[in-house]
C-alpha cells in the first residue's frame, strides 16, 4: 500500500500542463492511405490502416448511405464525436467564432492518477454549402493539458459521394505515454458508426 501510494505521488509530481499552439486553418493532416470503400458493396463500415511510431497514426475511410448535409449536421454536436476512452468530458461551443462551427473539449481520465487535457475542434464547409456540402473539413488538436500526452491531432473530411452517399475520412496522430493504435481505431469506428446511425435518423449508439 505504501509503495503504491509512493508511485502515485511520484507520477503526480512528474506531470505538468503544457500549451500547444494550434495553427489557423482547416487543411487535412495528410493524404489518407486507407482503402477507398466501394459503393457497390452496400456496406457502411470504416476501413482503417495504422502506422506504429512516434506519433502513432491511424487513417480511416467509410461510406454512409445518407446525404452529406445530414451527416455534416450530425457531426456538429460534441456529444456525437467525443472520445469514449475518457472518464469525463465537457464541451464549450463557439470558442473560435472565425470558424463555421467548433468547440473546446475538456477531458479527464482516471487511472492511477487523473490526466486532463483540452482539445479545440474546428469545422468549415470548403465547397458547397453547410446544408449541402461537397467537401467539409473538421480539424482538432490538443492545445492544453498533461504532458503525458504530447500530441493529439486529427482531421475528418466529409465528402459528397455517388448516388447521394457521403464519404467520411479520418486521420489521427497520437504521441502519449499510453494509447495504442487499436484504441485510436476503435474510437474512430465509434465516431463513424455514430454518424451512420444519425444519418439514417436513428439514435446515437453511445459508447460501447
N, C-alpha and C positions, 0 to 999 in steps of 0.2 A: 504493500500500500504506500509506504513512504517513497519507494523507488518510483512508482507510477506518478505520485504527486510531484516528485522532483522533475520527472521528464516533462510533465505538463508545464511546470513553471519555466523550464529551460526553453521549451518550444514557444511559449507565450513571449518570453523575453527576446527571442530571436526574430519575432515577427514585427515588421514595420509597415506603415502605409506609404505607398508611393503614388505619384501622379504621372500619368502618361498622356502626352499631347495627342489629340485626335485631329489630324489634318482635315481641312474642309474638303468636301466632295462626296460623290456617290459612285465612284468607279468600282467595278468588281475587283477583288483582290488579284485575280489572275485568270487565265483561261481554264475552263472547267474540263477535267480529264475523265470524268465519269462517263460510262456508256450512254449513248443517246437512246432514250426509250422509243419503242416502236408503237405508233398509234394503233396499228392493225392488230396488235396483240390484245388490246382491250383491257389491259391490266393497269391499275393505279398503284404502283409501287415505286419506292425510291431505290435507285441503283447507286451504290457508293463504291469509292476506292479510297484507300488510306495509305499514307506515307509516314513511316516512323522517322523520328529525328527530333531536332530542336529548332523550330517548333514542330509538333505533330500536325499533320494536315489531313483533312478529310474533304472529299468532293462528293456531291450527290446530285442526281437529276431524276425527275419524275414527271409523269403526265397526270393531270387532273382533268377529267371529262366534265368540266364546268367552265363557264365564261371567265375570261381574265378579270373583268370588273368585279365579279362576285368573289373570286379568290383574293384579289387585291384589297377589297373592302374587309374581308375576313381577317386579313393579316394585320389590320390597323387596330388591334386590341391586344394590349400586353398580356392579358390572360390567355391568349391563344398561342403566344410564342415564348413564354417564359421557360427557363430551364427546369426540368423536373429533378435534376440531380442536385437540388439545393434543399435546405431545411425551411427557409423563409424567404419571401420576396415581397417587394413593394415596387410600385411604378409611379413616376411623376411625369405626366403628359405635358407636352408643349414647352420643353426646356430650351429648344433651339427653334424659334419661330421663323427663321430664314428657310427652313425646310418645309415641304408639304405636310409632313406629319412626323412625330417622333416622341420619344420618352427617355427617361433615365430609370433603369432598373437598379434597385439595391438588393443584393443577395447576401444571405448568410448561410454557412454550412457548419453544423455542429458535428465534430468528430471528437478527437482528443481535446482540441481547443476550437474556438469559433473563428472561422475565416470569413471575412466580409469584403465585398468589393462592389463597385458601381460600374455599370455599362451604359453608354449612350447608344441609342438606336435612331437612325435617320431614314426617312422614306422620301422617294421622289419618283414621279412619273417622267420618264425620259422622252418617250414618243407616245402619241395618242393622248387621251385624257384620263384623269383619275377614274372616271366612270367606265371607260373602255380603253384601258392601256394596251399599247402594242408592246412596250417594254417599260418595266418599272423596276426600281432597284432599292434594296434595303442595305445599309451598311451599319455595322455595330462594332464596338470596341470597349474593352475595359479601360476606364480612364482614371480610376482611383481605387485604392484599397490594398489589401495584403500583398506583400512582396513574395508570398508563397506562390502567387500567380504573376508571372512577369508579362504574359501576353495572352489575351483573348481577343481575337478579331474575326469578323466574318462578313460575308456578303450573301444576299439572297436576291435572285433575279426572277421576276415574274414576266413571262413572255407569252404572247398570243401564239397559239399553235394551230394546226389544221383542224377544220371541222368544228371550230368554236371551242376547242380544248385549250388548256393552259399548261405550258411547261414551266416547271419551277426548278431553279438551280441553286444549290447551296455550296458554299465554301467556308471552312472554318480552320483557323490556326490556333494552337494552344501550346504555351510553354508554362509549365507549372510543376510544383513538387509532386502532385498527384494528378491522375487523369489519363485514361487510355484512349486510343483511337476508337476502340469498341464503344466506350461511353459516349464519345463525340458522335459517332454514327447513330447510336440509339436515340440520342437527343434530337438529331436531325430527322430521323424517321418519325419520331413522335410529333414534331412540328409539321412534317409533311402530312401525316395521317390526320392531324387536326384540321388542316386546310382542306383535305379531301372531304371529311365529314361535313364541314361547314359549307363547302362548295356545293354539296348536294342537299343542303337545307336540314341536315341532321345536327344533333347536339355534339359539341366538342367532346372528345373521348376522355380528356383529363389525363393525368399521369398514370402510367401502368403500375 
